[in-house]
Amino acid sequence: MADISQGIDSYFWLSLMTVFCTGLNLFVHYAYRSKCKRCKLCCIEIERDIEVEEREDAITASANPPKPLEQHTQ
């Protein structure tokens, strides 16, 4: 019986850590994709210079303009 409870405990901790890591990953993804200067969640705070990123995005967008859609004719 002790082996079964140890297996259940390990599955519980594995699941809990998976949920925690997924939540942390979503927070980091949100903080990176948003153009916020400062993001804060509990004890984690991210502050960054977004002006540099906006200039880099503008340069990349002007260097690689989107291709026009081709019209299909029958």
C-alpha positions as CSV (number, residue, x, y, z in Angstrom):
1,M,0.0,0.0,0.0
2,A,2.9,2.4,0.7
3,D,4.1,2.0,-2.9
4,I,0.8,3.2,-4.3
5,S,0.7,6.3,-2.1
6,Q,4.2,7.2,-3.0
7,G,3.2,6.9,-6.7
8,I,0.2,9.2,-6.2
9,D,2.4,11.7,-4.3
10,S,4.9,11.8,-7.1
11,Y,2.1,12.3,-9.7
12,F,0.6,15.1,-7.6
13,W,4.0,16.9,-7.3
14,L,4.7,16.4,-11.0
15,S,1.3,17.8,-11.9
16,L,1.7,20.8,-9.5
17,M,5.1,21.7,-10.9
18,T,3.8,21.4,-14.5
19,V,0.9,23.8,-13.7
20,F,3.4,26.2,-12.0
21,C,5.9,26.1,-14.9
22,T,3.1,26.5,-17.4
23,G,1.8,29.6,-15.6
24,L,5.3,31.1,-15.3
25,N,5.8,30.4,-19.1
26,L,2.5,32.2,-19.9
27,F,3.5,35.2,-17.8
28,V,6.9,35.5,-19.5
29,H,5.2,35.1,-22.9
30,Y,2.7,37.8,-22.0
31,A,5.4,40.1,-20.7
32,Y,7.5,39.6,-23.9
33,R,4.7,40.1,-26.4
34,S,3.1,43.1,-24.7
35,K,4.7,46.5,-25.2
36,C,4.5,47.2,-21.5
37,K,7.5,48.9,-19.9
38,R,7.0,47.1,-16.6
39,C,5.2,43.8,-15.8
40,K,4.9,42.5,-12.3
41,L,3.5,39.3,-10.9
42,C,3.9,38.5,-7.2
43,C,7.7,38.5,-6.7
44,I,8.6,38.6,-10.3
45,E,9.1,42.0,-12.0
46,I,10.3,42.6,-15.5
47,E,11.3,46.1,-16.7
48,R,12.6,46.7,-20.2
49,D,13.3,49.4,-22.8
50,I,10.5,49.1,-25.3
51,E,11.7,52.0,-27.5
52,V,14.6,49.9,-28.9
53,E,12.2,47.0,-29.6
54,E,9.8,49.2,-31.4
55,R,12.5,50.7,-33.6
56,E,13.8,47.2,-34.3
57,D,10.2,46.0,-35.2
58,A,9.8,49.0,-37.6
59,I,13.1,48.3,-39.3
60,T,12.3,44.7,-39.7
61,A,8.8,45.5,-41.1
62,S,10.2,48.0,-43.6
63,A,12.9,45.6,-44.8
64,N,10.4,42.7,-45.3
65,P,7.1,44.2,-46.5
66,P,4.2,41.8,-46.7
67,K,3.7,40.2,-50.1
68,P,0.4,41.1,-51.8
69,L,-2.2,38.4,-52.0
70,E,-2.4,36.7,-55.3
71,Q,-5.9,36.6,-56.8
72,H,-7.0,33.3,-58.2
73,T,-8.9,33.5,-61.4
74,Q,-10.7,30.7,-63.2
